[in-house]
């Protein structure tokens, strides 16, 4: 049996356009959502479920799993988490393409409009609001009761609840259980006969869950709350700063503030720096920063601190020295004097900020290319002499400045040694060296 489809015939027959109209175009649309529930009123203490069906666009003929990237559930416009074990649950079944909102132990706080938002590769869709009203009943409240909260500060919360109608005449002892949802924190349960309790000594900016229960299997809603934020209680850890290639930049990096010391969400990091009196600063949302436009060979004090919405916390301080410059200019020639078997050359230090500046002085014969002198020196003059220097010979002399950042441009001069037996008269030598001394003195004053 031949299962091959003739594409040309398929297209010409019009079946292809019908196929894409039904499948391809539907797939390219944002998902559709429709409600499958009929209920509208629920008694206190009962459980109820609201179901929504997610479809491919507006086509409900397809029942295969879809590439749904995100599902969110809302009550009166406020999202609640997709976590099991809580009072409200939002469940997504990728096989049946259904979203279920499950409410356990309904109370007056569960009256409202419920919606589902679904995101796929082709867009977002949100369902029409589905209204549910809860109401009291003579036999309601046997298994649960309403729990409310008011965050008082960054370290305390007030919990309030209603005594179940069926137990108003009984004296009940309530147990208040608080759990840190971010890290393990030892919190002992509190007991009270009142319908409220204030829990103190909590961590700032930290998410908690609260549950109130009593004997007789009376259990309140499990709720979530978050204490108010404060400034971070510690500085970032492992702070380090290093000079970068060049002389005007420092790269700083660090790791996070310990979780129990953040006191909220870290929204940014502040880095301050100075070399003398006035502080400069930058903000970054990541755990590194490149600080530029600094002075070379300069000691900087740096401070790194984390910031919440309330403000920035304590700083980690360290000191770093920027790199020296790479020479940008060649040395200026002060003088060059040739003798019969020696050459004396002097130069001016190039402009820039240097920690350790050296000069590579080279000399080679022009005709043969033979190098006769190669030396690293820190002075600003050199005497080239030795067996390699011959009389009446042309040479090339170069002076190249060097720092830890690299080489600068070289000073290059051609010079010829004097012929053997020809020497300047003593008065001439005296006059020449007197001029050089005076020149050096004046230049040094300048």
ZABA-623379 format. One record per atom (N, C-alpha, C): x, y, z. Coordinates in steps of 0.2 Angstrom, whole numbers, plus 2048, in hexadecimal, padded with zeros to 3 digits. Example, Ala and Ser with C-alpha at 12.3 -4.5 7.8 and 13.67 -1.06 7.14 Angstrom:
BEGIN
8427E4827;83E7EA827;8427F0827;8407F5823;8447FB824;840800827;
REM end
This chain:
BEGIN
8047FA800;800800800;804806800;80380B7FC;8078117FB;8048167FF;808818805;80681E809;809825807;80C825802;80F82B800;80A8307FD;80A836800;80683C7FE;8098407F8;8058407F3;8078447ED;80584C7EF;80B84F7F0;80A8567F2;80785B7ED;80885A7E7;80585E7E2;7FE85D7E1;7FC8567E1;7F58557E1;7F18577E8;7F58577ED;7F28597F4;7F18607F4;7F68647F1;7F586B7F0;7EF86D7EC;7EF86A7E5;7EB86C7E0;7E386B7E2;7E38657E6;7DC8637E8;7D98687ED;7DD86C7F0;7DA8717F5;7DA86E7FC;7DC8677FD;7DD864803;7E2867808;7E786A804;7ED86D808;7EB87380C;7E7877808;7E587D80B;7E087C811;7DC877810;7D8875816;7DC87281C;7E186F81A;7E586C81F;7E9871824;7EB876820;7EF87C824;7EA880827;7E4881824;7DF885828;7DD88282E;7DD87B82E;7DA878834;7E0876839;7E6875837;7EB87383C;7F187883C;7F487A837;7F987F837;7F888583A;7F2888837;7F088F83A;7EE88F841;7EB889843;7E988984A;7EF88884E;7F488584C;7FA884850;7FD88A851;7FD88F84C;80189584C;7FD89A851;7F7899853;7F389E857;7F589D85E;7F48A2862;7F58A1869;7EF89C86C;7F1898871;7EC893874;7E6896876;7E0893875;7DA895877;7D889287E;7D4895882;7D2892889;7CB89388A;7C888E88C;7C188E88E;7BF88A894;7BA88C898;7B988A89E;7B488389D;7B687E8A2;7B28788A2;7AD8778A8;7AE87C8AC;7AA87C8B3;7A387F8B2;79F87D8B7;79887F8B7;7968838BE;79A8818C3;7998838CA;79988B8CA;79588E8CF;7968958D0;7968978D7;7938928DC;7938938E3;79688D8E6;79988E8EC;79D8898F0;79C88A8F7;79B8858FB;79A886902;7A1887905;7A188A90B;7A788A90F;7A9883911;7AF882911;7B287C913;7B287790E;7AF878908;7B0873903;7B68748FE;7B786F8FA;7BC8708F5;7B98718EE;7BC8748EA;7B98758E3;7BF8768DE;7BD8748D8;7C28748D2;7BF8788CD;7C387C8C9;7C187F8C3;7C587D8BE;7C287B8B8;7C68788B3;7C687C8AD;7CC87D8A9;7CC8808A3;7CF87C89E;7CD87C898;7CF878892;7D487D88E;7DA87B88C;7DE87E888;7DE87B881;7DD87F87C;7DC87D875;7E1880870;7E287D86B;7E7880866;7E3885862;7E488B864;7E1891861;7D9890863;7D589185E;7CE89085F;7CB88985C;7D088585B;7CE87E858;7CE87985E;7C987685F;7C8871865;7C986A862;7CA86985C;7CA862859;7D185E85B;7D686285D;7DC85F85F;7DD85D866;7DF857868;7E085686F;7E7853870;7EC85586C;7F385386D;7F6858872;7FB856876;7FF85A87A;802860876;802866879;80486C876;80A86F87A;80E873877;81487587A;81287C87E;80F87B883;80E880888;81488288C;81688888C;81C88A88F;81A88D897;81488F898;81389289E;80C8928A0;80A8908A6;8038908A8;8028948AF;7FE8998AF;7FD89D8B5;7F689D8B7;7F489D8BD;7ED89E8C0;7ED8A48C4;7E78A78C4;7E68AE8C7;7DF8AD8CB;7DF8B18D0;7D88B38D4;7D88BA8D5;7D38BD8D2;7D28C48D2;7D88C88D0;7DB8C58CA;7E18C88C7;7E88C78CB;7E88C38D0;7EE8C28D4;7F08BA8D3;7F68B98D1;7F88B38D0;7FA8AF8D6;7F88A88D6;7FA8A48DB;7FF89E8D8;80389B8DD;8088978DA;8058908D9;80988C8D4;8078868D2;80B8818D7;8098818DD;80C87C8E2;8078788E6;8088728E6;80486D8EA;80486E8F1;7FF86D8F5;7FF86D8FC;7FC8748FF;7FB8798FA;7F887F8FD;7F187F8FC;7EE8858FF;7E78868FE;7E48868F7;7E88898F3;7E688A8EC;7EC8868E8;7E98828E3;7EE87F8DE;7EC8808D7;7F18818D3;7F08828CC;7F487C8C8;7F08788C5;7F38718C2;7F28718BB;7F786F8B7;7F786F8B0;7F88688AE;7F48658AA;7F485E8A7;7F685F89F;7FC85D89E;7FE85E897;7FB859892;7F8853895;7F584E891;7EE85088F;7EA852893;7E3854892;7E385C890;7E885F890;7E886688F;7E386A893;7E386989A;7DE86C89F;7E286F8A4;7E08758A6;7E28788AC;7DD8788B2;7DF8768B8;7DA8758BD;7DC87A8C3;7D887D8C6;7D98818CC;7D587E8D1;7D987B8D6;7D68788DC;7D687C8E2;7D187D8E5;7D08818EB;7CE87C8F1;7D287C8F6;7D18788FC;7CE87C902;7C9879905;7C687C90B;7C4884909;7BF884905;7BD88B903;7BA88F909;7BC896908;7B989A90D;7B78A190A;7B58A690E;7B38AC90A;7B88AF906;7BF8AE908;7C48B1904;7C58AE8FD;7C18A88FB;7C28A58F5;7BD8A78F0;7B88AC8F2;7B48AF8ED;7B78B38E8;7B68B38E2;7BA8B78DD;7BA8B48D6;7BE8B88D2;7BE8B68CB;7C58B28CA;7C48AC8C6;7CA8A88C5;7CB8A88BE;7D28A88BC;7D48A88B5;7DA8A48B4;7DC8A28AE;7E289E8AC;7E58A28A6;7EC8A38A7;7F08A68A1;7F48A089F;7F589F898;7F989A895;7FD89E890;80489C890;80889E88B;80B899887;80B899880;80E89487C;813898877;816895872;81B89886E;81789D869;81189D869;80D8A1864;8098A7868;80A8A886E;8078AD872;8048AB878;8018B087C;7FE8AF882;7F68B0881;7F38AC886;7EB8AC886;7E98AC88D;7E48B088F;7E18AF895;7DA8AE895;7D78AA89A;7D08A8899;7CC8AD89C;7C58AD89A;7C08B189D;7C08B08A5;7BE8B58A9;7BE8B48B0;7B88AF8B1;7B98AB8B6;7B48A68B8;7B38A88C0;7AD8AA8C1;7AB8AC8C8;7A88A68CC;7AB8A68D2;7A98A18D7;7A78A58DE;7A28A38E1;79F8A78E7;79F8A18EC;7A28A28F2;7A289E8F8;79D8A18FD;79A89C901;79589F906;79589A90C;79389C912;793898917;78D893917;78E88E91B;78988991C;788886923;783884925;78288292C;78887D92E;78987892A;78E87392C;795875929;79687B927;79D87C924;7A287E929;7A887E928;7AD88092D;7AF87A931;7AD87492F;7AF86E934;7B686C933;7B986E92D;7C086B92B;7C587192A;7C3877929;7C787D928;7C4883929;7C988892A;7C788F92B;7CB894928;7C989A927;7CD89F923;7D38A2927;7D88A3924;7DE8A6927;7E08AC923;7E28B2926;7E48B8923;7EB8BA926;7EE8BF923;7F48C1926;7F58C8924;7F98CC928;7FB8D3927;8038D3929;8078D5924;80E8D5925;80F8DC929;8118DC92F;8128E2933;8198E5932;81E8E2930;8258E592F;8298E092C;8308E192C;8348DD928;8368D692C;8338D6933;8358D1937;82F8CE93B;8298D0939;8238CE93D;81D8CD938;8188C993A;8128C8936;80C8C793B;8068C993A;8008C893E;7FC8C393A;7FA8BE93D;7F58B993A;7EF8B993E;7E98B993A;7E28B993D;7DE8B493A;7DA8B193D;7D58AC93B;7CE8AC93E;7CA8A993B;7C38A993E;7C28A2941;7BE8A2947;7BC89B94A;7B7898945;7B8892944;7B288E940;7AC88F943;7A689093F;7A0891943;79E88B947;79F885945;79D87F949;7A187F950;7A6883951;7AA882957;7AB88995B;7A688E959;7A789495D;7A6893964;7A288E966;7A188E96E;7A688A971;7AB88796D;7B1883970;7B7887971;7BB886976;7C1889977;7C6885974;7C988896F;7CE88596A;7D588796C;7DA88396B;7E188596B;7E4885964;7E688A962;7E988A95B;7F088A95B;7F3887956;7FA886955;7FC88A94E;80188F94F;803893949;80A890947;80A88E941;81088B93E;81288F938;819891939;81C896934;822892931;82289292A;82888F927;82B894922;832894922;83689891D;836894917;834897911;83389490B;83A895907;83F898909;845899906;84B895908;84B89590F;851890911;84E88E918;85288991B;850885921;85188A927;84C88C92A;84C890930;84888D936;84B88C93B;847889941;84288E944;83C88D943;836891946;83288D94A;83288D950;82D889955;82688C954;821887954;81A889954;81888D95A;813891959;81189595F;809893960;807893966;801891968;7FD89796B;7F689796A;7F289C96C;7EB89A96C;7E789D971;7E089C971;7DC8A296E;7E08A796B;7DD8AD968;7DC8AB961;7D88B095D;7D78AF956;7DC8B3952;7E28B4955;7E78B8951;7EE8B7955;7F38B8952;7FA8B7954;7FF8BC950;8048BE954;8098C2951;80F8BE951;8128BD94C;8198B994B;81E8BE94A;8238BE94E;8298C294E;82F8BE94C;8358C294C;83C8C094B;83C8BC944;8398BE93F;83A8BB938;83F8BF935;8418BC92F;8468BF92B;8438C4926;8478CA925;8448CF920;8448CC919;83F8CE915;83F8CD90E;83F8C690D;83C8C1911;83C8BA910;8358B790F;8348B390B;82D8AF90A;82C8AA90F;8268AA912;8248A5917;81D8A2915;81C89D918;81589A918;81389991F;80C89A920;80989A927;803895927;80289192C;7FD88D92D;7FB88D934;7F488D935;7F188D93C;7ED88793C;7EE883941;7EA87D942;7E887C94A;7E387894B;7E0877951;7DE870952;7DD86E959;7DB86795A;7D4866957;7D2860955;7CC85F952;7CD85F94A;7D385F948;7D485F941;7D286693D;7D286B941;7D087193E;7D687593B;7D6876935;7DC878931;7DB87E92D;7DF88492E;7DE88A92A;7E1889924;7E088E920;7E388E919;7EB88F91A;7EF88C916;7F688D916;7F7893912;7FA899914;7FB89F910;8028A0910;8048A590B;80A8A790A;80B8AE90B;8118B090D;8128B890E;8198B990E;81B8BF90D;8228C190D;8238C7911;8288C7916;8298CD91A;82C8D2916;82C8D8919;82E8DE915;8368DE915;8398E1910;8408E190F;8438E6913;84A8E5914;84E8E9917;8558EA912;8598EE914;8608EE911;8638E7912;8678E590E;86B8DF90F;86F8DF915;8708D9919;8738D991F;87A8D791E;87D8D6918;8848D4917;8868D7910;88C8D790F;88F8D9909;8908D3904;8908D48FD;8928CE8F9;8988CB8FB;8998C48F9;89F8C08FB;8A48C08F5;8AA8BE8F7;8AF8BC8F2;8B08C28ED;8B08C88F0;8B18CE8EC;8B98CE8EA;8BA8D08E3;8C08D08E1;8C08D58DB;8C68D98DA;8C78DE8D5;8CE8DD8D2;8CE8DD8CB;8D48DC8C8;8D58E28C3;8DB8E48C2;8DD8E98BC;8DC8E58B6;8D98E98B1;8D88E68AA;8DE8E88A6;8DE8E58A0;8E38E789B;8E28EE899;8E88F2899;8E78F9899;8E88FC8A0;8E79028A1;8E99058A7;8E39098AB;8DD9098A8;8D890D8AA;8D19098AC;8D29038AD;8CC8FF8AE;8CD8F98B4;8C88F88B8;8C88F38BD;8C28EE8BC;8C38E88BC;8BD8E38BC;8BC8E08C3;8B68E18C5;8B48DF8CC;8AF8D98CB;8AF8D48CF;8AA8CF8CF;8A98CC8D6;8A48C98D8;8A28C78DE;89D8C18DE;89B8BE8E4;8968B98E4;8908BC8E9;88B8B88E9;8858BB8EC;8858BC8F4;8818C08F6;8808C18FD;87D8BA900;87F8B8906;87C8B2909;8748B3909;8718AE907;8698AE907;8668B190D;8688AF913;8658B1919;8678B891B;86B8BB917;86D8C2918;86B8C7913;8678C590E;8658C9909;8608CE90B;85B8CC90F;8568D0912;8518D290C;8518CE907;84C8D0901;8508CE8FB;84D8D08F5;84F8CF8EF;8558D48ED;85B8D28EB;8608D68E9;85F8D88E2;85D8DF8E1;85B8E28DB;8618E48D7;8678E68DB;86D8E98D7;8738E98DC;8788EA8D9;87E8EB8DD;8818F28DC;8848F58E1;8878FB8E1;88E8FB8E2;8928FE8DD;89A8FD8DE;89C9058DE;89F9068E4;8A290D8E5;8AA90D8E4;8AD9128E2;8B49128E1;8B79198E2;8BD91A8E4;8C09208E4;8C891F8E5;8CB9248E3;8D39248E4;8D592A8E9;8D192F8EA;8D39348EF;8CD9368F3;8C893A8F1;8C393C8F6;8BC93B8F3;8BB93D8ED;8B493C8EB;8B29358E8;8AD9328EA;8AB92B8E8;8A792B8E1;8A99278DD;8A59258D7;8A191F8D8;89C91E8D5;8989178D6;8959158CF;89390F8CF;88F90C8CA;88B9068CD;8859058C9;8819008CB;8818FA8C6;8808F48C8;87F8EF8C3;87A8E98C6;8778E68C1;8728E18C3;8768DA8C3;87C8D98C1;87F8D38C1;8858D38C6;8898CE8C7;88E8CD8CC;8958CF8C9;8958D48C5;89C8D68C3;89B8DD8C0;8A08E18BF;8A08E78BC;8A78E98BA;8A78ED8B4;8AE8EF8B1;8AD8F78B2;8B28F98B6;8B29018B8;8B89038B4;8B69088AF;8BB90B8AB;8BD9138AC;8C19168A8;8C291D8A9;8C691E8AF;8CA91A8B2;8CE91B8B8;8D591E8B6;8D89208BC;8DF9228BB;8E491C8BB;8E991D8B7;8EE9178B7;8F29188BD;8F59128BF;8FA9118C5;8F79158CB;8F09148CD;8ED9178D2;8EA9128D7;8EA9138DD;8E790F8E2;8E09118E3;8DB90C8E2;8D490E8E3;8D190A8E8;8CD90D8EC;8C99098F1;8C29088EE;8C09028EE;8BA8FF8EC;8B58FC8F1;8AF8FE8F0;8AA8FB8F5;8A48F88F1;8A28F18F2;89D8EE8EF;8978EC8F4;8918EE8F2;88C8ED8F7;8858EA8F3;8818E68F6;87B8E48F3;8758E98F5;8708E98F0;86B8EE8F2;8648EA8F1;85F8EB8F5;8588E98F4;8548F08F2;84E8EF8F2;8498F48F1;84A8FA8F6;84C8F88FC;84C8FD902;853901901;8588FE8FF;85E9018FF;8648FC8FF;86A8FF8FF;8708FB8FF;8738F9906;8768F3906;8788F190D;8808F390E;8838EF912;88A8F0914;88E8EE90E;8948F190E;8998F1908;89F8EC90A;8A18E9905;8A88E6905;8AD8EA902;8B28EC906;8B78F1903;8BE8ED901;8C18F08FC;8C88ED8FA;8CB8F38F7;8D28F28F6;8D68F78F3;8DA8F48ED;8DA8F78E7;8DD8F48E1;8E18FA8DE;8E68F98DB;8EA8FE8D7;8E98FC8CF;8E89018CC;8E79008C4;8EE8FF8C1;8EE8FD8BB;8F48FB8B7;8F79028B5;8FE9018B3;9019078B0;9009078A9;90190D8A6;90090E89F;90590A89B;902908895;90790688F;90990C88C;91090D88B;912913888;90F914881;90D91A880;90991C87A;90E921876;913924879;917928875;91F926875;922927870;929925870;92D92A874;933928877;93792D87A;93A932876;93B938878;93E93E874;94593E875;94993F870;95093F870;953945873;957944878;95B94A87C;96194B878;965946877;96B947873;96E940871;97294086C;97693A86A;97D93C868;98293986B;98993B869;98C934867;990935862;99492F860;99B930861;99F92B863;9A692B863;9A992785E;9AF92585F;9B292085B;9B091985C;9AF917862;9AD910864;9A7910869;9A3916869;99E91686E;99991B86B;99391A86E;98D91E86C;989920873;988926874;98492887A;97E92B878;97892987B;97292B879;96E92D87F;96A93287F;965934885;95E936882;959935886;952936884;94E93888A;94893A888;94393D88D;93E93788E;93C936894;937932896;930933893;92D92F88F;92693088C;921932891;91C93588F;916937893;912931895;90F93189B;90B92B89E;90C92A8A5;9089258A8;9099238AF;90C91C8AF;91191C8B2;9159158B2;9179138B9;91690D8BA;91990A8C0;9209088BF;9229058BA;9299028B9;92A9038B1;92E9088AF;92F9098A8;9369088A7;9379038A2;93E90189F;93E903898;945903896;94690588F;94B8FF88C;9498FD886;94D8F8882;9518FC87D;9588FC87E;95C90087A;9608FB876;95F8FC86F;9628F786A;9678FB865;96C8F8863;9708FB85E;9738F6859;9728F7853;9748F284E;9778F6848;97C8F2845;97F8F583F;97B8F5839;97B8FB835;9768FC830;9788F782A;97E8F7828;9808F3822;97F8EB823;9818E9829;9818E282A;97B8DF82E;9778E4831;9728E2836;9738DF83C;97A8DF83E;97C8DB844;97B8DF84A;9778DC84F;9768E0855;97C8E085A;97E8E585C;9848E6860;9828E8867;97C8EA869;97A8EC86F;9728EB870;9718E8876;96A8E7878;9698E687F;9668EB882;9668EC889;9608EF88C;95D8ED892;9578F0895;95A8F489B;9588FB89B;95A8FF8A0;9549038A2;9559068A8;95090B8AB;9529128AB;9589148A9;95A91B8A8;95891E8A2;9599248A1;95792789B;95D929897;963926898;969926893;96D920893;97091F88E;97491988D;97B91A889;98091688B;986916887;98790F884;98791087D;98890A879;990909877;99390487A;99A903879;99C8FC879;9A28FA878;9A48F4878;9A88F2871;9AA8EB871;9AD8E986B;9A98E9865;9A38E9865;99F8E985F;99E8F085C;9A08F5860;99F8FC85D;9A68FE859;9A58FF853;9AB90084F;9AB90784C;9B190A84B;9B1911848;9AF911841;9AD91883F;9AA919839;9A5914836;9A091383A;99B90E838;99491183A;98F90F835;988912836;98490D83B;98190F83F;97D90B844;97590E844;971909846;96A90B848;96990A850;96790F853;96690F85A;95F91085C;95C90B860;95490C861;95490C869;94F90F86B;94D90F872;94590E873;943908876;93C906876;93A90687D;93590A87F;93290A886;92E904887;92E90188D;92A8FB88F;9288FC896;9218FA897;91E8F989E;91B8F289E;9188F08A4;9148EA8A4;90F8E989F;90C8EF89C;9078EF898;9098EE891;9108EE88F;9128ED888;9178F2886;9198F2880;91E8F787D;91B8FD87A;91F90287A;91D908877;920909870;91F90F86D;923910867;92A912868;92E910864;936911865;938917862;93D91A865;94291F863;94791C85E;94891E858;94D91B854;951920850;95891F851;95C92484E;96292184B;964924845;96A921842;970926844;976922845;97C926847;982922845;987926843;98E924841;993925846;997920847;99D92184C;9A2925848;9A792884C;9AC92C849;9B2927846;9B692A841;9BC92783F;9C1926844;9C5921844;9CA920848;9D0925848;9D292884D;9D792D84D;9D493484D;9CE93584C;9CB93C84C;9C793C852;9C9941856;9C694385C;9C594A85D;9C094C860;9BF954861;9C4956866;9C595D865;9CA960869;9C7961870;9CB961875;9C996287C;9C496887D;9C696E87A;9C197387B;9BA972879;9BA96E873;9B396D870;9B0968874;9B3963877;9B095E87C;9AD961882;9B1966884;9AF96A88A;9A996E889;9A9971883;9A3975881;99D971880;99E96B87D;99896687B;995964882;999961886;99695E88C;993963891;99696A891;99396F895;98C970892;98B97188C;985972889;98096C88B;98296688B;97E96088D;97C961894;981963898;97F96389F;97A9698A1;97B96E89D;97697489E;96F97289B;96F96E896;96996C893;965967897;96996289A;96695E89F;9639618A5;9669678A8;96496A8AD;95E96E8AC;95E9728A6;9589758A4;9529718A3;95396B8A0;94E96789E;94B9648A5;94F9628A9;94D95F8B0;9499648B3;94B96B8B3;9469708B6;9409708B3;94096F8AC;9399708A9;93596A8AA;
REM end
